[in-house]
Amino acid sequence: MLDALARFGRHGMVALERFGRAHLLFLQIVAGITSLLPRPGLLVTQTYSVGVRTLVIVTVSGLFVGMVLGLQGYYVLSQFAAEDSLGVMVAASLVRELGPVVTALLFAGRAGSALTAEIGLMKATEQLSGLEMMAVDPVRRILTPRFFAGLISMPVLAALFSAIGALGGYFVGVGLLGVDDGAFWSQMQAKIDWNEDVINGVIKSLVFGLVCTWIALFQGYDSVPTSEGVSRATTRTVVHSALAVLVLDFVLTAMMFGE
Amino acid sequence: MSGHSGSAETPIVKIRGLHFAHGSRVIFDGIDIDIPRGRVTAIMGPSGTGKTTLLKLIGGQLRPDAGSIEVDGIDVHRLSRRALFQLRMRMGMLFQSGALLTDIDVFENVAYPLREHTDLPESMIRVLVLMKLEAVGLRGAHDLMPAELSGGMARRVALARAIALDPMMVMYDEPFTGQDPISMGVLAKLIRRLNDAVQITSVLVSHDVEETSAIADLIYVISGGKVVEQGTPDQLSISTSDQVRQFMRGLPDGPMRFHYEAPPLVEELLGPGRKP
């Protein structure tokens, strides 16, 4: 009994220490923003790598998610003769929830895992130590540009996901199932609120971008510098990011839309 | 960059009472080492004795549990991060793997410290990089990516990068490991030539007795957390120490054990605690 308690305590201490290290790294990364100012090219390169290269998976997924929403929404709404509200349903689902959440999950799988593997391999091949010995701070030079690239990319990707998703819903609802074209767009325009829906969606995607990129960078930087260590760190990035996104989504939704 | 603050007689690296442990495993148990200026000093010993750890301690990447390490009269582990980085700009290090940045080509790898720490115009950087690459015989490879280089070439590029800022001291971590005889010979001559041509200090960590003895002025042999012998290669070759003789001649039996500590083989295979 005491042994089990001691083991539990030890695991708790290790987890707490790791949590503390992650926060210290976060502060170092954010403090490194000053090093980006004289070298904006670093941010541009990383935004391309983190954001632009995630575009394909995000836009294709957005299209299909929107099409499924169009189909499911039509079948539910038609039972109440409310097909004209399909545009609102599709847009609200996308902007409030699916856009930020699904984009964050895709981002963690595509860009997050790539970031962890890249940083972990740089550690394993002594590139980070090499930078240290060249008097170059690897946190400022390698991690900070990637962090801000993730932070910038996520809201843009989520917005694109929602926009393409709305087009997917339009294609299925109006193009295939015969919902009125004007009603689809005008109801969407009338019922989607800028602050309540759009801004809240952007806030969510910013928070998800911050958390997913932070997790990815920490896991890479803190990984055991072996092939197995990097592999485990990459898996942890995807799992921890997905859990963090879903938990945070509940918390943020309760704060934003709760009574 | 290579300005020295000490005189030629004072050692460039002074290690006193160094203790360092990885968990419960003691790596250094109170060692004293003086590395003279302008010479090639080799730190030798069997694998796992902490030779690379020693370089990391000198470079300030690890902190000792006790004792002090002074580089050019400055206690490395009492420095602020900024001051440590200032000191590192006067030190070069050649990693065992080369540690080249894999997303940029050879030219950019060598230019990297120049771009980071100087405001030199592009034309000057080009001249300096090509000169450093010429010194290691790889000027013609300046547009190759690190993945296109052989192990020996990668280390020569890393050496060009390590001397890009004209440091006062270069540390070499196992430069000969995994090299073919030609690359090994070329690297050994290169280290000696660079040392003599620009009067830098070279600290060489290696377990290649022949190549290292050919170029080193002074050798420290480390084993079991202690310095077991020091002297010129000639002095070590006639050393009466059993440990030094075993290491320098590559003998399997002697005070340095080949086998990791374990219970007797018969007991493990046939004893009561054996696994089915």
Chai-1 contact restraints between the chains, C-beta under 6 A:
chainA,res_idxA,chainB,res_idxB,connection_type,confidence,min_distance_angstrom,max_distance_angstrom,comment,restraint_id
A,T125,B,S97,contact,1.0,0.0,6.0,A-B,restraint_1
A,E126,B,F95,contact,1.0,0.0,6.0,A-B,restraint_2
A,E126,B,S97,contact,1.0,0.0,6.0,A-B,restraint_3
A,E126,B,A99,contact,1.0,0.0,6.0,A-B,restraint_4
A,Q127,B,A99,contact,1.0,0.0,6.0,A-B,restraint_5
A,Q127,B,L101,contact,1.0,0.0,6.0,A-B,restraint_6
A,G130,B,F95,contact,1.0,0.0,6.0,A-B,restraint_7
A,G130,B,A99,contact,1.0,0.0,6.0,A-B,restraint_8
A,M133,B,G59,contact,1.0,0.0,6.0,A-B,restraint_9
A,M133,B,R88,contact,1.0,0.0,6.0,A-B,restraint_10
A,M133,B,M93,contact,1.0,0.0,6.0,A-B,restraint_11
A,M134,B,P113,contact,1.0,0.0,6.0,A-B,restraint_12
A,A135,B,F85,contact,1.0,0.0,6.0,A-B,restraint_13
A,A135,B,R88,contact,1.0,0.0,6.0,A-B,restraint_14
A,A135,B,M89,contact,1.0,0.0,6.0,A-B,restraint_15
A,V136,B,E116,contact,1.0,0.0,6.0,A-B,restraint_16
